[in-house]
Amino acid sequence: MEQVLTPGSAIVDGPLNFQAKSAASWPAIAAGAFVAIGASLVLLALGAGLGFASTSARQEHGVSATAFAVGAVIWLIVTQWLSAALGGYIAGRLRSRWVGTHTHEIFFRDTAHGLVTWAVATVLVAGFVGSSAHFLVNSVTRAASEAAAAGAQTAATGTLGPYGVDKLFRPVSIPSGYTTASSDGDGRTEAQHIMGNALTVGQVSDVDRTYLVNLVAARTGASPADAQQRVDEWVSGGMQAEAQLRATAEATRKAAAQTAIYTALSLLIGAFIASVAAALGGRLRDLHP
């Protein structure tokens, strides 16, 4: 006699008539994945609109860069969670009903449907974004290689570059009416070369500083004290600008690292939310056959 399993019953010994069939409802999974992707696009577009509305080209208006970055990360997390919940719930409500299956197995299948739905949506979005960013990645890699080559060339600037040539032909003293060997004829190019070397090594040597003071005094007619003040202010401004650029680059690096960590965390929580939402949707699906 054929044995029939009722919901909540356990498996008993004896011959059973069944058909090998996958427990995955792929149409429901696909539907949930596309719903999750569509919800993500809508929420991302809304977030972009709110972001542009909160910023301004005028410095005194709009939110700060830090607040904007924090808001963007929070909105990405909210987008992931809401889209995962909606996609998992749709997958749970649309899956086929499993007759004669234990309630624990049904719960596992529903959570697995939510997880698979989240995985499909994530892979599709990652594939689309990855293909769109392929050219950008190549450009960044090429730029990094060029920057490394430029760094190696800059390391030799003190000897082989324009600064080294200027220093080679630098006169012992600067007479009245002196014209520099630079093409501009007033020492500006040579001063830029000195500043470039200072930014590379981290300081302006006393010899270069004294030379700049004498050069400014000879070219402008300023007193030695005024020329010294001009050179000190110019060198200090250049070093401060370089330090600010380095600080900005470091802050950008840290922000990128934190964003990656928060994104990974939000994806993991999104997978959990999709599983729970699918279990809830499957439960309601069985309550309303």
N, C-alpha and C positions, 0 to 999 in steps of 0.2 A: 504494500500500500504506500502511496506517495505521502511523504511528510512535508508539511507546510510550516514555515517559520512565521510567526507573528511578531510584530514590533515589540522589542524588549525581551524576546525569548532567547535562550541559549542554544548552541548547536548540540545536537544529540547524535548518538551513533546510529548508523543505518543508512541505507541507500537513499540518496537525494537526487532528484532530477533538477538540474539547473543548466543554464547556458553561460558559457564563458563570455563575459561582457565587461568592458572597461567601466570603472565606477566614475570616471571623469566625464562630466557633461561639457564637452568642448564648446558647443554653441553658447551655453551660458557663460563660460569663461571668456570667450571672445567678446560677447556682448558687454560683460563687465569691464574688460580691458579697454574697449573703445570708449565706453562711457567715462572711465577714469581719465583717459587721454583727453577727451573733449572737455571734461571739467577742469583739467589742468590748464589747457589752453585758455579757457575763459577766465580762470582766476589769475593766470599770469598776465593776460591782457589788462584785466582790471587793476592788478598791482602796478603794472607799468604806467597806466593812466594816473593812478593816485600818486605815484612817484614823481612823474613829470609835473603834476599839479602842485606838489609840495616844494619843488625846487624853483630857483629863480636865477637869472643871469646876474642880477644885482646882489652884491655880497651881503647887504644889510637885510635882504628879504630871503625867505625860505629857510629850510632846515639846514643844519650843518652836515658836512660830509660824513662824520661819524654817526649821527642820528640817521642819515639816509641809509648807510650801510647796515646798521642794526635793523632798521625797518625792513630792508630788502631781505635779510636773512629770516626774520620772523615771518614775513609773508610767504617765502618759499616753504617754510615748515608748515604753515597753515594750509598752503596749497596742496602739499603732499598728503597731509592727513585727511583733508576733506575729500580729495579725489580718490584716495585709497578706500575710505569708508564708503563712498558712493559706489565705486566699482565692485567692491566685495559684496555689498548688500544686493546689488543687481544680480551678481552671479549666484548668490544664494537663493534669491526668489525665483530665478528662471531655470534652475536646474531641475532635472526630471526627478520624480518621486521614487524613492527606493522602498519597495514593498518587501516586507519580510526581513528587514535588516535591523540589527541591534541598535539601540539608541546611542550607545557609545561609538559604534562605527559610523553612524550618521553624523554625529558631532565631529568626528575626525575628518570625514569626507568634506563636510561643509567648510571647516577651517582650512583644509587643503585646497579647496576651490578658491577661497579668498586669497590664499598665499600664491597660488598659481596665477590668478588674475592679476595680482599686484606685480608678479614677476614678468608676465607677458607685457603689461603696460610699461613697466620700467625699461625692459629691453628694447621695446619699440621706440620709446622716446630717446633712450640713450643712442640707439642706432641712427635715428634721424639727426640728433644733435651732433653725434660723432662724425657723420658724413658731411654735415654742414661746416664743422670746425676743422675738417682735415686740412684744408688749405691754411687755416690760421695756425694750426700746430706746426706745419712745415715752415711757415713764415717765422714763427717764434724760434724754431730750432735754427734756421738759417741766421736769424738775427743774433742768437746767442753765439753761434760760431764766429760770426763777424766781430762781435764784441770781444770775444776771447782773442782773436787775431789783433784787434785794435789795442787790446790791453798789453799784448806782448810787444807791439810796436811802440806803445807809449812808454814801456819800461826802458826802451833804448833812446827815448827822446833826449835825455840829459846829455848824451854823447853824440848821437847821430842826427838828431832832429834840428829844427830851426833854432832852438835855444842853444844847442851846442855850437852851431855855426856862428850865432851872434856872439857867444862868449869867446870863440876863437879869435874873432876880429875885433873884440872890444878894445878901445884905446886905453892906455894907462891913465890918462887924465882927459877931461873934457874941456877943451879950450873955448874961448868966446867965439860964438858964431859956428860952433861945431855942427856938422851934418852927419847923422848916423848912416851906417852902411845899409840900413833897411830901405826898402823901396818907397816907403811913405816919406822919408826924409825928416821926420820929426820925432822918431823914437816910439811911436805908438805900437807899431808891429812888434818891435823888440820888447816893449813892456808886456804885451800880450804873451809873447813867448816865455818871458820870465814868470808870469802868472800861471801859465799852463804847466811849467815845470814845478812850480810851488804846489799846485793842486795835486800833482803826481806824487811828490815826495812828502807832502804834508806841511811844508814851511818854506818861507823865503829866507835864504841865507843872508848873513850880515853883509857879505860882499855884494850880493845882488841888491839888497836894500840900499846900501850906500851908493851904488851905481845909479839906481833909480832916482835917489834924492839929487845927486849931481846932475843927472840928465834932465830932470824936471826943472831944476833951478836954471840950467843953461838955456833951456828951450822957452821957459815962461818968464824969466827975469825975476822970479820970486826969491825971497830971502831963503837961506838954508833952513831956517826954522819953519817957514811956511811950506817949503818943499817937503820937509820931513813929515809935517802933519798931513799933507796931501797923500804922500806915499803910504803912511800908516793907515789912513782911512780907507784908501783904495785896496790895500792888501787885506785889511780886516774885513771889508765888505765882501771881497772875493772868497775868503776862507769861510765866512759865515754862510754865504750862499751855497758853497759846496757842502758844508755840514748839514744845511737844511735839506738839500737834495738827498743826501745819504739817509737822513732821518726819515724823509718821506718814503724812500725806497724800502727801508726796513719796516716801517709801519704798513706799507702795502703788502709786504711779504707775510707779516704776521696776520693781517686781515684775511689774506687768501688762505692761509693755513687754518685759521679758525672757521672760515666759511666752509672749507672742505670737511672739517670734523663735524660741524653742525649739520651739514647736508647728509653725511653718512648716518648720523644719529637719527635724523628725521626719516630717512629711508627705512631704517630698521623699525622704527616705531610705526611707520606707515604700513609695513608688512604685517605687524601685529594688529593694527586697526582693521586692515582689510580682512584678516582671518576672523576677527571677532564679528565684524559686520556681516560676513558671509554666513557665519553660524547663526546669527540672529535672523538673517533673511531666510535661511533654510528652515529654521524652526517655524517661522510664520508661514512658509510655504507648506509645511506639513499640517499646520493647524487649519489651513484653508485649502483643502484639496480641490 
